[in-house]
Amino acid sequence: MIRGIGVDIVSVDRINAAMKREGFLERILTPQELSLDLVAMRVASRWACKEAIYKALGGGIKWQDLSIVNDTNHAPLIIWHRDLAEFGEIKIHVSLSHERENAVAVAVVESVK
């Protein structure tokens, strides 16, 4: 059963400007994400994905609670750095996309039971 859906779109230029501010990347990205090739489009995609997940869950998470990396097929993979028991038994599906000006993400929270 679907429990929540979230979507977010962000301007790549806005994220590019923010990346120049001291501490911005360390605030929104985990150490695992900071090890990636940090071009603005990649950072914008992760911003949008974390925002979409936050919306799908109805809040209750912080930037550092999860990493968005790629699996062996280059699909987005969520790695959690906290216990999600408060949300029940769930699975979260995400899709990311970007083009020159914008990055967008959709998250769907599914009940496992």
C-alpha positions in Angstrom: 0.0 0.0 0.0 1.3 3.5 -0.9 1.7 5.6 2.3 3.2 8.7 0.8 4.4 10.4 -2.4 6.9 13.3 -2.6 8.3 15.3 -5.4 10.9 18.1 -5.5 12.4 20.2 -8.3 15.4 22.5 -7.8 17.3 24.9 -10.0 20.8 23.6 -10.8 22.0 27.3 -10.9 20.7 27.8 -7.4 22.6 24.8 -6.1 25.7 25.8 -8.0 25.6 29.2 -6.3 25.0 27.6 -2.9 27.9 25.2 -3.4 30.2 28.3 -3.2 29.1 29.1 0.4 31.3 27.7 3.1 29.7 24.7 4.9 26.8 24.2 2.4 27.9 20.8 1.1 28.9 19.5 4.5 25.4 20.4 5.8 23.4 18.7 3.1 25.6 15.8 2.1 27.0 12.9 4.1 30.7 12.0 4.0 29.8 9.2 1.6 28.1 11.7 -0.8 31.0 14.2 -0.4 33.3 11.5 -1.9 31.4 11.7 -5.2 32.3 13.9 -8.2 30.4 17.0 -6.9 29.2 18.8 -10.0 26.1 21.0 -9.4 23.8 18.7 -11.3 24.7 15.8 -9.0 24.3 17.8 -5.9 21.0 19.2 -7.1 19.7 15.7 -7.7 20.6 14.6 -4.2 19.0 17.8 -2.7 15.8 17.1 -4.7 15.8 13.4 -3.7 16.2 14.1 0.0 13.4 16.7 -0.2 11.1 14.3 -2.0 11.8 11.6 0.6 11.1 14.1 3.4 7.8 15.0 1.8 6.8 11.4 1.2 7.5 10.5 4.8 5.6 13.5 6.1 8.8 14.9 7.7 10.9 13.5 10.5 14.3 13.2 8.8 17.4 15.4 8.5 19.9 15.9 5.7 22.5 13.6 7.3 20.1 10.7 8.0 20.6 9.3 4.5 23.0 9.1 1.6 21.9 8.9 -2.0 24.5 6.9 -4.0 24.3 4.8 -7.1 24.0 1.0 -7.3 25.9 -1.1 -9.7 23.4 -0.2 -12.5 23.8 3.5 -11.7 20.2 3.7 -10.2 19.8 5.8 -7.1 20.3 3.8 -3.9 19.3 5.1 -0.4 21.6 4.3 2.5 20.1 5.1 5.9 22.2 6.3 8.8 19.4 6.0 11.3 16.7 3.7 12.5 13.4 4.1 10.6 11.3 2.1 13.1 9.1 5.2 13.8 7.8 5.0 10.2 6.9 1.3 10.4 7.9 -1.3 7.9 8.4 0.6 4.7 10.2 0.6 1.4 11.1 3.8 -0.4 11.3 4.0 -4.2 13.0 7.0 -5.8 13.6 8.3 -9.3 15.9 11.2 -10.2 16.2 13.1 -13.4 18.0 16.3 -14.4 18.7 18.4 -17.4 20.7 21.6 -17.8 18.5 23.9 -15.7 16.7 21.6 -13.2 16.9 18.5 -11.2 13.8 16.6 -10.1 13.1 13.7 -7.8 10.1 11.6 -6.9 9.8 9.4 -3.8 7.1 6.8 -3.0 6.8 5.3 0.4 5.3 1.8 0.4 4.1 -0.2 3.5 5.8 -3.5 3.5 3.0 -5.2 5.5 
